[in-house]
Amino acid sequence: MLSYPESILSPASFDQPISEQIWRSKYQYVTGGRERDVTVNDTWRRVANSLAQAEKPADRQNVSLAFYEAMEGFKLLPAGRILAGTGTHRNVTLANTFVMQSIPDSVEGIMDTVKDAALTMQMGGGIGFDFSTIRPKGTLVQGLDCPAAGPLPAMDICNTVCGMLVTGMGRGAMMATMRVDHPDIEAFIEAKANPLRLRNFNTSVMITDKFMAAVEANADWDLIWEDQVIRTVKAREIWEKIMWRTYSAAEPGVLFIDRINEANPLGYLETLAATNSCAEQPLPPNGTCPLASINLARLVSDPFGPNARLDDAQLRRLVGVAVRMLDNAIDVSRFAVEAQRREALAKRRIGVGVTGVADALIMLGVRYGTPTAVRVVGGWLQTIQNAAYLASAELAAVRGAFPLYDAEKHMQGRGIQSLDVEVQAAIRKHGLRNGVLTTIAPTGTTSMFGGNVSSGIEPVFATSYTRKITRPDGTKAEELVQDYAVWLYYQMFGEDASLTDAFVTAQDLRPADHVRMQAVAQRWVDSGISKTVNCPEDIPFSVFEDVYRQAFEAGCKGCTTYRPNPVTGSVLSA
């Protein structure tokens, strides 16, 4: 075990009970009835020491200390798989996100994929599948002279397998995608109309630019299998079915798949057709990615004061530490399937993201969704993107570029060309250690662990709220918690202080406010963004439908909405 100066090891305290509860239930290492992590400092030390093992022996002490200091005070929040699994005896992966192999159109191929998926979920990975590769229902199965069952029964099999797997990392989660030109797309859209079906799946339709043009023109749309037109429908009919279904029950989501592939820094090596379970990480077949988030709410100096500002220097330093930490996580991690290991090592994809964005804005006196907020958040994410690429180039100078790096093709990428000139120069000189670098994941659990800061780039849900929780013994309970910015404000000014106008919540915002924030963030994020556009229950369908068009036109890679209704219910309640 590497050692640290005693001066930095005084036990950390939790700001709110919910944070300690999350730590104890999710991230504290307890084995054989013994608390290996007595305090949260022990968790940070365990993670730092373990990830530093990927370093040269002479560097491990200093790198471990840098990892520890970045996590201390909840500034850098590794994703849950890293916090819970690193440095333990548990046979788990350190990556949250996976996409399974392209599913072969055969019984043997489907069952092999299901087996690999089960092994991946058992190790703690959330997974995605593209079901577009399975022949549509009713088409002839060669050699058997019988009609195919289609993709949905294969989804049912995966759903059942997922339902039986409950690990120390929690219950598995999955994403199913299907191309909008697959002949079974209508059945896919309606697949979750039965609330008891596919409960372990999120679903998203892969929308192409050609389809969006056909919707606007009210043109015909061909549903195709193996280059043959099976049926022709109106594109707008498919679009309306997607919209009505998600208006009613928040699914399926929409992925603008052409944009996802065009913006992929590794587009010269792969084609993306699926995402992980929460859609923030488009991945190739067998793709995987470890995640971490910078907690911006902990980087604001003089919060709520006249000189409130985000510490850019500290932000850049933390991003550099996060890049190195996640690059090490690839080498330290276990993988359920050898193809996943090969893919991870060949491209060394990582996902540095953010959380606490809305709280940081509040501390600066900026209202979420306004033009000022768009400008400020865009600046923060541009800083993060440049810092991540510079750190990866510096790592490449020491460790070498990722094995499949093609300097000429990579430098032609739109994202690379938007980086600062000096960062491009460093990449040109050294290459890149990591093929993809930034992601904004949903950080619901880790953000609560980090002080109940606002999740990812989402707005504050409510200034205070009750959260439905499941205790370790399986019983349900509700707990009152405060948003971190609210808690801090009351600590500074007293419980009777009136909140400022910057304390906006999700319920106060228009859908367009959400879209603007997602769009500006997407400009400076390699991968995807997990973001929900909250809509009022009484929003007219025509206005709701337009939210998706706005997201497409604004440059988003996808869109997910939530409209309160009896079907969707709620995890949180104000």
VENNOR-V997506 format. One record per helix or strand of 2 or more residues. SS is the DSSP state (H for helix, E for strand). FROM is the first residue (numbers start at 1). LEN is the number of residues. If there is no record, write none. Layout:
SS_FROM_LEN ; SS_FROM_LEN
This chain:
H_6_3 ; H_17_11 ; E_30_2 ; E_34_2 ; H_40_15 ; H_57_18 ; E_76_3 ; H_80_6 ; E_97_3 ; H_107_16 ; E_126_5 ; H_131_3 ; E_140_2 ; E_146_2 ; H_151_14 ; E_166_2 ; E_170_2 ; E_174_6 ; H_185_5 ; E_201_7 ; H_209_9 ; E_220_6 ; E_228_7 ; H_235_15 ; E_253_4 ; H_257_6 ; E_274_2 ; E_282_2 ; E_288_8 ; H_296_3 ; E_300_2 ; E_309_2 ; H_312_21 ; H_338_10 ; E_350_6 ; H_357_7 ; H_371_29 ; H_407_5 ; H_414_4 ; H_421_10 ; H_444_6 ; E_464_7 ; E_476_7 ; H_484_10 ; H_506_3 ; H_511_13 ; E_532_4 ; H_541_14 ; E_558_6 ; E_572_2
